[in-house]
């Protein structure tokens, strides 16, 4: 607390020598090395009794060719263009740019202490009153939830070393700023005009700007944009989605390249039931060289040139065989984009079979499905210095054990035996996939989990648990525990109940009736298997599923 001995000290591991880079009567926070380990930034506090909070400087250290540290001090009091009554934020992380051209940080209001005044006893009384106003941009309840975040909010800024220049990037409106590691433009968003409407209908928009890192100049790129994805790693483009198409947008000029026009597929996420217009299937992201974007149409993987041109469909069998290549597995936590010169792994999921596994994409474009089976896989981890992989595998009745394998995942060698812990307990007897026709005539499925010691031909009391789509859990294992929603599948199956998880699809603004039109035919299909006793069926749901449970029991007496 007395700050004695505080400072920044570098310890050399080879020699054991210590070097004091900065010290003083101060507090140091948020030290962060850059990716190459040849520079770092840190915040240093300064005390001023006129202000309620600490004032901060940003320090930048870099290692020169002679292995010596060079220090850069960003002191707001010495910067000509730094806003009055503001300080560097102690809550925002300072960072070096990749080329050491600038240091980024946040700035916020520096609040002065109020002058000492005598207060009446009445003014000390706390008033528990929340005022609602029809022009509030955010609902008071939302403001309350976000108040801690609001207190830490800051505006993005940089200090340019060559010009010894402060450049403000964000402000009270441009609160969302993506800073590039290289390049001359930051990507900023202003949602202030749309916050109030978003509180009413859940549709979020923002105005998107390119902000110059040289002088803070702002250029409007998109007005009332719904979907803004990340900057390319070279900072030259960002990814935008609008009305069913993906675009790469040049930061310097605003020129748009439609990446998906004319393709014989759709990038609209038709399974998204939220109150949104043509929501996209989430993209996989930018390649590490920023030349390509990898997209998904919900089934297959596509490679799009950043500046337009011929798209490449990397997988041909996804839509044809109804297998979804859903997400890319990040095997290197330090990666900067998708390195297409190395093999890439994606999850594979059979839409109607519920099989799961992986897809391996080779640098030459060849693809191969791996470990695809009637199982579920929670994770895939690669050794840092070898082609050795660790994978977890489970089914409805076998817990997620760990296996080790080569890059092809062809010979899984079991490392753990969690079933040894489960052998004295009877938690279930497997699962059955149930097909039915639901809302608006859509083909749907449900996962029916059999009770412990199940006997074919015998019907059992059944709990129907609902929440949107759950059939994808057909091959997942549930340990016996009570979760936050108060529901645990294994608790019921171990006590002689069957558990049924039907899928629900929705019509816009009609969720209750949509649930009815999905759940009731699902239940009839489950009863037809002979497992479910129609006279002993319960219904349970949590949160959104709780609303539908409350609605359904007013529409039918089958539960």
C-alpha positions as CSV (number, residue, x, y, z in Angstrom):
1,X,0.0,0.0,0.0
2,X,2.9,2.4,0.6
3,X,4.2,1.7,-2.9
4,X,7.7,1.2,-1.6
5,X,9.7,-0.9,-4.1
6,X,7.1,-0.7,-6.8
7,X,8.4,-0.8,-10.3
8,X,8.9,-2.8,-13.5
9,X,11.7,-5.3,-13.3
10,X,12.9,-7.7,-16.0
11,X,14.5,-10.9,-14.9
12,X,16.8,-12.7,-17.3
13,X,16.3,-16.4,-17.0
14,X,19.7,-17.4,-18.5
15,X,21.8,-15.3,-16.1
16,X,19.5,-14.6,-13.2
17,X,20.2,-10.8,-13.6
18,X,17.5,-8.2,-12.8
19,X,17.0,-5.0,-14.6
20,X,14.8,-2.2,-13.2
21,X,13.1,-0.5,-16.2
22,X,10.9,1.9,-14.2
23,X,10.1,2.5,-10.5
24,X,8.6,5.1,-8.3
25,X,5.8,6.0,-5.9
26,X,3.2,4.5,-8.2
27,X,1.0,1.5,-8.9
28,X,1.7,-0.6,-12.0
29,X,-1.0,-2.7,-13.7
30,X,-2.0,-4.5,-16.9
31,X,1.5,-5.5,-18.1
32,X,1.2,-7.3,-21.5
33,X,3.9,-8.7,-23.7
34,X,3.4,-8.6,-27.5
35,X,3.2,-11.8,-29.5
36,X,6.9,-12.0,-30.3
37,X,8.1,-11.3,-26.8
38,X,10.2,-8.3,-27.8
39,X,8.1,-5.6,-26.2
40,X,5.4,-5.0,-23.6
41,X,3.1,-2.3,-22.3
42,X,2.0,-1.4,-18.8
43,X,0.0,1.3,-16.9
44,X,1.6,3.5,-14.3
45,X,-0.6,5.5,-11.8
46,X,0.0,9.1,-10.8
47,X,-1.6,10.6,-7.7
48,X,-3.5,13.9,-7.7
49,X,-5.6,14.6,-4.6
50,X,-7.9,16.8,-6.7
51,X,-9.3,13.7,-8.4
52,X,-11.4,10.8,-7.1
53,X,-9.5,8.1,-9.0
54,X,-5.9,7.4,-10.0
55,X,-4.6,9.1,-13.1
56,X,-2.6,6.9,-15.4
57,X,0.3,7.0,-17.8
58,X,0.9,4.3,-20.4
59,X,4.5,2.9,-20.7
60,X,5.8,1.0,-23.7
61,X,9.1,-1.0,-23.6
62,X,10.7,-2.6,-26.6
63,X,13.9,-4.6,-27.0
64,X,16.4,-3.1,-29.6
65,X,19.0,-5.0,-31.7
66,X,21.4,-4.8,-28.8
67,X,18.9,-6.5,-26.4
68,X,18.4,-3.2,-24.6
69,X,15.0,-1.9,-23.5
70,X,13.8,1.4,-24.9
71,X,11.0,3.1,-23.0
72,X,8.2,5.2,-24.3
73,X,6.1,7.3,-21.9
74,X,2.5,8.4,-22.8
75,X,1.8,11.1,-20.3
76,X,-1.6,12.9,-20.9
77,X,-0.4,16.1,-19.2
78,X,2.3,16.5,-21.9
79,X,0.2,15.8,-25.0
80,X,-1.1,18.8,-26.8
81,X,-4.2,17.3,-28.2
82,X,-5.2,15.1,-25.2
83,X,-8.8,16.2,-24.1
84,X,-9.0,18.2,-20.9
85,X,-10.5,16.6,-17.8
86,X,-9.7,13.1,-19.2
87,X,-7.1,10.6,-18.3
88,X,-5.9,7.2,-19.6
89,X,-8.2,4.5,-18.4
90,X,-7.0,2.1,-15.8
91,X,-9.5,-0.5,-17.0
92,X,-8.4,-0.7,-20.7
93,X,-5.4,-2.8,-21.7
94,X,-2.6,-0.8,-23.5
95,X,-1.0,-2.6,-26.5
96,X,1.8,-2.2,-29.0
97,X,1.0,-2.3,-32.7
98,X,2.8,-5.1,-34.5
99,X,5.4,-2.7,-36.0
100,X,5.8,-0.6,-32.8
101,X,4.4,2.5,-34.6
102,X,1.9,3.2,-31.9
103,X,0.5,2.3,-28.5
104,X,-3.2,1.9,-28.1
105,X,-5.1,2.6,-24.8
106,X,-8.4,3.8,-23.5
107,X,-9.3,7.3,-22.2
108,X,-12.1,8.3,-19.8
109,X,-13.3,11.2,-17.8
110,X,-11.1,12.2,-14.9
111,X,-13.6,13.0,-12.1
112,X,-12.6,15.7,-9.7
113,X,-13.5,15.4,-6.0
114,X,-16.4,17.6,-4.9
115,X,-15.7,20.6,-2.8
116,X,-16.3,20.0,0.9
117,X,-19.8,21.3,1.8
118,X,-22.0,20.9,4.8
119,X,-24.8,18.5,4.1
120,X,-28.2,18.4,5.7
121,X,-29.1,15.1,7.4
122,X,-31.8,14.6,4.9
123,X,-29.4,14.6,1.9
124,X,-27.6,11.6,3.3
125,X,-30.8,9.5,3.2
126,X,-30.7,6.9,0.4
127,X,-33.6,7.0,-2.0
128,X,-34.6,3.7,-3.6
129,X,-36.2,5.0,-6.7
130,X,-35.8,4.0,-10.4
131,X,-37.2,6.4,-13.0
132,X,-38.4,5.1,-16.3
133,X,-38.6,7.5,-19.2
134,X,-40.0,6.8,-22.7
135,X,-36.9,8.2,-24.3
136,X,-34.4,6.0,-22.5
137,X,-32.2,4.4,-25.1
138,X,-31.8,1.4,-22.8
139,X,-34.3,0.0,-20.4
140,X,-33.5,0.8,-16.8
141,X,-33.3,-2.9,-16.0
142,X,-30.7,-3.2,-18.8
143,X,-28.8,-0.2,-17.4
144,X,-28.7,-1.8,-14.0
145,X,-27.2,-5.1,-15.4
146,X,-24.6,-3.2,-17.4
147,X,-23.7,-0.5,-14.9
148,X,-20.4,-2.0,-13.9
149,X,-19.5,-2.3,-17.6
150,X,-20.5,1.3,-18.1
151,X,-18.3,2.4,-15.3
152,X,-15.3,0.8,-17.0
153,X,-16.2,2.0,-20.5
154,X,-13.5,4.1,-22.2
155,X,-12.8,5.6,-25.6
156,X,-10.1,4.1,-27.8
157,X,-7.0,6.2,-28.6
158,X,-3.4,5.8,-29.7
159,X,0.0,7.5,-29.3
160,X,2.1,7.6,-32.5
161,X,5.8,7.4,-31.7
162,X,7.3,8.9,-34.8
163,X,5.2,12.1,-34.6
164,X,4.9,12.1,-30.8
165,X,1.2,12.5,-31.6
166,X,-2.1,11.7,-29.7
167,X,-4.9,10.4,-31.9
168,X,-8.4,9.9,-30.6
169,X,-10.2,7.0,-32.3
170,X,-13.4,6.5,-30.3
171,X,-15.8,8.7,-28.3
172,X,-19.0,8.5,-26.3
173,X,-20.8,7.2,-29.5
174,X,-18.1,5.2,-31.1
175,X,-17.8,2.8,-28.2
176,X,-17.0,-0.4,-30.1
177,X,-13.6,-0.1,-31.8
178,X,-11.5,-3.0,-33.3
179,X,-7.9,-2.0,-33.6
180,X,-5.7,-3.6,-36.2
181,X,-2.3,-5.0,-35.5
182,X,-1.1,-3.5,-38.8
183,X,-2.6,-1.0,-41.2
184,X,-3.9,2.5,-41.0
185,X,-7.6,2.1,-40.1
186,X,-9.6,1.0,-37.1
187,X,-13.1,-0.4,-37.4
188,X,-15.6,1.4,-35.2
189,X,-19.3,1.1,-34.6
190,X,-22.0,3.6,-33.3
191,X,-25.3,2.0,-32.1
192,X,-26.6,5.1,-30.2
193,X,-29.3,5.8,-32.8
194,X,-30.7,2.2,-32.6
195,X,-30.4,1.3,-28.9
196,X,-34.0,2.2,-28.0
197,X,-35.5,0.2,-30.8
198,X,-33.2,-2.7,-30.0
199,X,-34.6,-2.8,-26.5
200,X,-38.1,-3.2,-28.0
201,X,-37.6,-5.8,-30.8
202,X,-34.2,-7.3,-30.2
203,X,-32.8,-6.3,-33.6
204,X,-29.5,-4.6,-33.2
205,X,-28.0,-2.1,-35.7
206,X,-25.0,0.2,-35.8
207,X,-23.4,2.7,-38.1
208,X,-19.9,1.4,-39.2
209,X,-16.9,3.7,-39.6
210,X,-13.3,3.5,-40.7
211,X,-11.2,5.7,-38.5
212,X,-7.8,6.8,-39.6
213,X,-5.0,5.9,-37.2
214,X,-3.0,8.8,-38.6
215,X,-5.3,11.7,-37.8
216,X,-8.6,10.3,-36.4
217,X,-10.5,11.0,-39.6
218,X,-13.8,9.1,-39.8
219,X,-15.4,7.6,-42.9
220,X,-18.9,6.1,-42.9
221,X,-18.8,2.6,-44.4
222,X,-22.2,1.2,-43.7
223,X,-25.4,2.8,-42.3
224,X,-27.7,0.8,-40.1
225,X,-25.7,-2.4,-40.4
226,X,-26.9,-5.6,-38.7
227,X,-23.9,-7.9,-39.1
228,X,-20.4,-6.6,-38.8
229,X,-17.6,-9.2,-38.5
230,X,-13.9,-8.9,-37.9
231,X,-11.0,-7.1,-39.6
232,X,-8.7,-9.0,-41.9
233,X,-5.3,-9.5,-40.2
234,X,-3.6,-7.1,-42.5
235,X,-6.2,-4.5,-41.6
236,X,-7.2,-3.9,-45.3
237,X,-10.7,-5.4,-45.3
238,X,-13.5,-6.2,-42.9
239,X,-16.3,-8.7,-43.4
240,X,-19.9,-7.5,-43.7
241,X,-23.2,-9.4,-44.1
242,X,-26.3,-7.9,-45.6
243,X,-29.6,-9.4,-47.0
244,X,-28.3,-12.9,-47.6
245,X,-24.8,-12.0,-48.9
246,X,-21.3,-11.6,-47.5
247,X,-19.1,-8.6,-48.5
248,X,-15.5,-7.8,-47.9
249,X,-15.2,-4.0,-47.5
250,X,-12.0,-2.1,-48.2
251,X,-11.2,0.0,-45.2
252,X,-9.3,2.7,-47.2
253,X,-11.9,3.3,-49.8
254,X,-15.1,1.7,-48.7
255,X,-15.3,-0.4,-51.9
256,X,-17.5,-3.5,-51.4
257,X,-16.9,-6.9,-52.9
258,X,-19.9,-9.3,-52.9
259,X,-18.4,-12.6,-52.1
260,X,-21.4,-14.8,-52.4
261,X,-23.6,-13.4,-55.3
262,X,-24.6,-15.9,-57.9
263,X,-23.7,-19.0,-55.9
264,X,-26.1,-21.9,-56.0
265,X,-26.5,-22.0,-52.2
266,X,-27.7,-19.8,-49.3
267,X,-25.8,-18.3,-46.4
268,X,-28.9,-17.5,-44.5
269,X,-29.3,-19.4,-41.2
270,X,-32.8,-20.7,-41.6
271,X,-32.6,-22.5,-38.3
272,X,-32.2,-19.2,-36.4
273,X,-35.6,-18.7,-34.7
274,X,-34.9,-15.2,-33.3
275,X,-36.7,-12.1,-34.4
276,X,-34.2,-11.3,-37.2
277,X,-34.4,-10.8,-40.9
278,X,-32.2,-13.3,-42.9
279,X,-29.6,-13.9,-40.2
280,X,-26.3,-15.3,-41.5
281,X,-24.6,-18.6,-40.8
282,X,-21.6,-17.6,-38.8
283,X,-18.4,-17.4,-40.9
284,X,-15.3,-19.4,-40.0
285,X,-13.1,-16.3,-40.4
286,X,-10.1,-14.8,-42.2
287,X,-7.1,-16.7,-43.5
288,X,-3.9,-15.8,-41.7
289,X,-2.6,-14.1,-44.9
290,X,-5.8,-12.1,-45.2
291,X,-6.3,-13.3,-48.8
292,X,-9.4,-15.4,-48.1
293,X,-12.5,-15.7,-46.0
294,X,-13.9,-19.1,-45.0
295,X,-17.7,-19.2,-45.0
296,X,-20.3,-21.8,-44.2
297,X,-23.7,-22.3,-45.8
298,X,-24.7,-24.4,-42.9
299,X,-23.5,-27.6,-44.6
300,X,-20.3,-27.1,-46.6
301,X,-17.1,-25.0,-46.3
302,X,-16.4,-22.2,-48.9
303,X,-13.2,-20.3,-49.6
304,X,-13.8,-16.7,-50.9
305,X,-11.1,-14.4,-52.2
306,X,-11.0,-11.2,-50.2
307,X,-11.3,-8.9,-53.3
308,X,-14.0,-11.0,-55.0
309,X,-13.5,-13.6,-57.7
310,X,-14.2,-17.2,-58.0
311,X,-15.4,-19.0,-54.8
312,X,-14.1,-22.5,-54.0
313,X,-16.4,-25.0,-52.4
314,X,-14.0,-27.0,-50.3
315,X,-16.4,-29.7,-49.3
316,X,-18.8,-31.3,-51.7
317,X,-20.7,-33.8,-49.6
318,X,-22.1,-31.7,-46.7
319,X,-25.5,-30.7,-48.2
320,X,-25.6,-33.8,-50.4
321,X,-25.3,-36.2,-47.4
322,X,-26.9,-33.9,-44.9
323,X,-23.7,-33.6,-42.8
324,X,-23.0,-30.2,-41.2
325,X,-19.4,-29.0,-41.0
326,X,-20.2,-26.7,-38.2
327,X,-17.2,-25.2,-36.5
328,X,-13.4,-25.1,-37.0
329,X,-11.3,-26.5,-34.2
330,X,-8.7,-24.0,-33.0
331,X,-5.6,-26.2,-32.3
332,X,-3.2,-23.4,-31.7
333,X,-4.3,-20.8,-29.1
334,X,-1.8,-18.3,-30.4
335,X,-2.9,-18.5,-34.1
336,X,-3.6,-15.3,-36.0
337,X,-6.2,-16.4,-38.5
338,X,-6.7,-19.6,-40.4
339,X,-3.3,-20.8,-41.7
340,X,-4.3,-22.6,-45.0
341,X,-0.8,-23.9,-45.4
342,X,-1.5,-26.3,-42.5
343,X,-4.2,-29.0,-42.1
344,X,-7.4,-27.6,-40.6
345,X,-10.0,-29.6,-38.6
346,X,-13.7,-29.0,-38.5
347,X,-16.5,-30.7,-36.6
348,X,-18.8,-33.0,-38.6
349,X,-22.4,-33.7,-37.5
350,X,-25.1,-35.8,-39.2
351,X,-28.3,-33.8,-39.3
352,X,-30.6,-36.8,-39.4
353,X,-28.3,-39.6,-38.1
354,X,-26.8,-37.7,-35.1
355,X,-23.4,-39.2,-36.0
356,X,-20.4,-37.0,-35.2
357,X,-16.7,-36.8,-36.0
358,X,-14.3,-34.4,-37.7
359,X,-13.2,-33.2,-41.1
360,X,-9.6,-32.7,-42.0
361,X,-8.9,-30.1,-44.7
362,X,-5.5,-30.5,-46.3
363,X,-3.4,-27.5,-47.7
364,X,-4.0,-28.9,-51.2
365,X,-7.7,-28.8,-50.7
366,X,-8.3,-32.5,-50.2
367,X,-10.8,-33.3,-47.4
368,X,-11.4,-36.5,-45.3
369,X,-14.0,-37.3,-42.7
370,X,-12.4,-38.7,-39.5
371,X,-13.7,-40.8,-36.5
372,X,-17.3,-40.4,-37.8
373,X,-19.5,-42.6,-35.7
374,X,-22.5,-42.9,-33.4
375,X,-20.9,-40.9,-30.7
376,X,-20.3,-37.3,-29.5
377,X,-16.9,-35.6,-29.3
378,X,-16.5,-32.6,-26.9
379,X,-12.9,-31.6,-27.7
380,X,-9.9,-32.1,-29.9
381,X,-6.4,-31.0,-28.7
382,X,-3.1,-31.2,-30.6
383,X,0.3,-31.5,-29.0
384,X,2.4,-28.4,-29.6
385,X,5.4,-30.1,-31.1
386,X,4.1,-33.4,-32.6
387,X,1.3,-34.8,-34.7
388,X,-0.3,-36.3,-31.6
389,X,-4.0,-35.6,-30.8
390,X,-6.1,-35.9,-27.7
391,X,-9.9,-36.4,-28.2
392,X,-12.8,-37.0,-25.8
393,X,-15.5,-39.5,-27.0
394,X,-18.8,-40.4,-25.4
395,X,-22.3,-41.9,-25.9
396,X,-25.6,-41.7,-24.1
397,X,-24.4,-44.4,-21.7
398,X,-20.6,-44.1,-21.8
399,X,-18.9,-41.1,-20.1
400,X,-16.5,-38.9,-22.1
401,X,-13.2,-40.7,-21.9
402,X,-9.9,-39.4,-23.3
403,X,-8.2,-41.0,-26.3
404,X,-4.9,-40.4,-28.0
405,X,-4.3,-40.8,-31.7
406,X,-2.4,-39.6,-34.8
407,X,-3.4,-36.8,-37.1
408,X,-5.9,-39.1,-39.0
409,X,-7.7,-40.1,-35.8
410,X,-7.7,-43.6,-37.2
411,X,-6.6,-45.6,-34.1
412,X,-8.0,-44.1,-30.9
413,X,-6.1,-45.4,-27.9
414,X,-8.1,-45.1,-24.7
415,X,-6.3,-43.3,-21.8
416,X,-9.0,-43.0,-19.2
417,X,-11.8,-45.3,-17.9
418,X,-14.5,-43.2,-16.4
419,X,-16.9,-46.1,-16.7
420,X,-15.0,-47.8,-13.9
421,X,-16.5,-45.0,-11.7
422,X,-20.0,-45.6,-13.1
423,X,-20.2,-49.4,-13.0
424,X,-22.0,-49.5,-9.7
425,X,-24.7,-47.1,-10.8
426,X,-27.6,-47.7,-13.3
427,X,-28.2,-44.4,-15.0
428,X,-29.8,-45.4,-18.3
429,X,-30.0,-47.9,-21.1
430,X,-29.3,-45.9,-24.2
431,X,-31.3,-43.7,-26.6
432,X,-33.7,-43.9,-29.5
433,X,-34.1,-41.3,-32.3
434,X,-37.7,-40.5,-33.0
435,X,-39.0,-38.9,-36.3
436,X,-42.1,-36.8,-36.6
437,X,-43.7,-33.9,-38.4
438,X,-43.9,-30.7,-36.5
439,X,-44.7,-27.0,-37.0
440,X,-45.8,-26.1,-40.6
441,X,-45.2,-29.6,-41.8
442,X,-41.4,-29.6,-41.0
443,X,-39.6,-32.9,-40.5
444,X,-38.3,-32.9,-36.9
445,X,-36.7,-35.4,-34.5
446,X,-36.5,-36.1,-30.8
447,X,-34.1,-37.9,-28.6
448,X,-35.7,-40.6,-26.4
449,X,-33.6,-41.8,-23.5
450,X,-34.4,-45.2,-22.0
451,X,-34.6,-45.8,-18.3
452,X,-32.2,-47.9,-16.3
453,X,-32.8,-51.7,-16.7
454,X,-35.1,-51.0,-19.7
455,X,-37.2,-54.0,-20.8
456,X,-38.4,-54.1,-24.4
457,X,-42.2,-54.1,-24.7
458,X,-42.7,-52.3,-21.4
459,X,-43.9,-48.7,-21.2
460,X,-42.5,-46.3,-18.7
461,X,-43.4,-43.0,-17.1
462,X,-41.8,-40.2,-19.1
463,X,-40.6,-36.7,-18.6
464,X,-40.7,-34.5,-21.7
465,X,-38.0,-31.7,-21.4
466,X,-38.2,-28.9,-23.9
467,X,-36.0,-26.1,-25.1
468,X,-35.8,-25.3,-28.8
469,X,-33.8,-28.1,-30.5
470,X,-32.3,-30.8,-28.3
471,X,-32.2,-34.0,-30.4
472,X,-28.5,-33.3,-31.2
473,X,-27.8,-34.6,-27.7
474,X,-28.8,-38.1,-28.6
475,X,-25.3,-39.4,-28.1
476,X,-24.2,-37.1,-25.3
477,X,-23.6,-38.3,-21.8
478,X,-25.1,-36.6,-18.8
479,X,-23.5,-37.1,-15.4
480,X,-25.9,-37.3,-12.4
481,X,-26.0,-33.8,-11.0
482,X,-28.5,-31.0,-10.5
483,X,-27.8,-28.1,-12.7
484,X,-28.9,-24.5,-12.7
485,X,-32.1,-25.3,-14.6
486,X,-33.1,-27.9,-12.1
487,X,-33.2,-30.7,-14.7
488,X,-30.9,-33.7,-14.9
489,X,-31.6,-36.5,-17.4
490,X,-29.6,-39.2,-15.6
491,X,-31.5,-38.5,-12.3
492,X,-34.7,-39.4,-14.0
493,X,-33.5,-42.4,-16.0
494,X,-31.8,-43.9,-13.0
495,X,-35.1,-43.7,-11.2
496,X,-37.0,-45.6,-13.9
497,X,-38.2,-42.8,-16.0
498,X,-37.8,-42.3,-19.8
499,X,-36.8,-38.8,-20.9
500,X,-37.8,-37.3,-24.2
501,X,-36.2,-34.2,-25.8
502,X,-38.2,-33.2,-28.9
503,X,-37.1,-30.5,-31.3
504,X,-39.3,-27.3,-31.7
505,X,-39.3,-24.9,-34.6
506,X,-41.1,-21.6,-34.6
507,X,-43.2,-19.2,-36.6
508,X,-42.3,-15.5,-36.0
509,X,-44.3,-14.0,-33.1
510,X,-46.2,-17.2,-32.4
511,X,-43.9,-19.3,-30.1
512,X,-46.5,-20.8,-27.9
513,X,-48.6,-22.3,-30.7
514,X,-45.5,-23.3,-32.6
515,X,-44.3,-25.3,-29.5
516,X,-47.7,-27.0,-29.3
517,X,-47.6,-28.0,-33.0
518,X,-44.1,-29.5,-32.5
519,X,-44.3,-31.1,-29.0
520,X,-47.7,-32.8,-29.3
521,X,-47.0,-34.8,-32.5
522,X,-43.5,-35.6,-31.1
523,X,-45.1,-37.1,-28.0
524,X,-47.4,-39.2,-30.2
525,X,-44.4,-40.5,-32.1
526,X,-42.6,-41.3,-28.9
527,X,-45.7,-43.2,-27.5
528,X,-45.7,-45.2,-30.8
529,X,-42.3,-46.6,-29.9
530,X,-43.9,-48.4,-27.0
531,X,-41.5,-46.9,-24.5
532,X,-43.7,-44.0,-23.3
533,X,-46.7,-44.7,-21.1
534,X,-49.3,-42.2,-22.4
535,X,-51.0,-42.1,-19.0
536,X,-47.8,-41.0,-17.1
537,X,-46.2,-38.2,-19.0
538,X,-44.8,-35.0,-17.4
539,X,-43.5,-31.8,-19.0
540,X,-40.6,-29.6,-17.8
541,X,-38.8,-26.6,-19.2
542,X,-36.5,-23.9,-18.0
543,X,-36.3,-20.2,-19.0
544,X,-37.6,-20.1,-22.6
545,X,-38.7,-23.7,-22.2
546,X,-40.4,-22.7,-18.9
547,X,-42.6,-20.3,-20.8
548,X,-43.6,-22.9,-23.3
549,X,-44.3,-25.4,-20.5
550,X,-46.7,-22.9,-18.9
551,X,-48.3,-22.3,-22.3
552,X,-48.7,-26.0,-23.3
553,X,-50.5,-27.1,-20.2
554,X,-53.3,-24.6,-21.0
555,X,-53.7,-26.2,-24.5
556,X,-53.8,-29.9,-23.7
557,X,-54.3,-32.4,-21.0
558,X,-51.8,-35.1,-22.2
559,X,-49.4,-34.1,-19.4
